[in-house]
């Protein structure tokens, strides 16, 4: 389950996912968390100044997202699928093999459309 904004006293069993709407990695990370049925709270750092400051503290002054804080206080910033999988496994969650794919389908479809248009323009078919 996710929410659009974090409360000051976030549930200590939830993962906190910091991001913003323009970050292309946030959607896939949300898909992975949802697919693993990992409880998380999504916080848009463009709508929450305190959250943006927290992300800067974690990332040496940078607003790098997605940034995740796990129930044990550990963090991940801009994780690969493998890093996220390993962190979730520590808490007993498993990701579906297709979770990353599901979150990236719109980008994959656009990429395939562009590739097909280029191939047609080059006369490949």
Steps between C-alpha positions, in 0.01 A plus 500: 500500500623846428392851574563823320656684793698396805397583848750619756471175696528246219427140591826335611417185302461682169758589242511868416544574131605855419455616142331746271282477191777578250733221610476207256623248761222564753231312304703181465602509868134543601409204276765284662388596852135439412585168334691390810203611714743706705322773696637837406424867520571717197613855570525755220797719586366779277197527731676449834795726589594294805514186285721677245734601783508140628593375152780760481630384841508139384661583163775749586295807403345350189127445443566159343188292462369246537639483852363232729521469877439152637352416841848434643617850392709378207469695176525443126529772240428444131520123556545241232239223489754267663574741784130553565433125483776431752379770740141376480616142561651610833146583612343183361364643174555351157459684173327348202739443210280722283464788750759722331353428160150599612620836630689569179243388241414854386868579437558165330199555273622848404849364433365220282285747308800721431710200398231382258467848348877522447512150348219590258671828408819309426307257281577198718142380450 
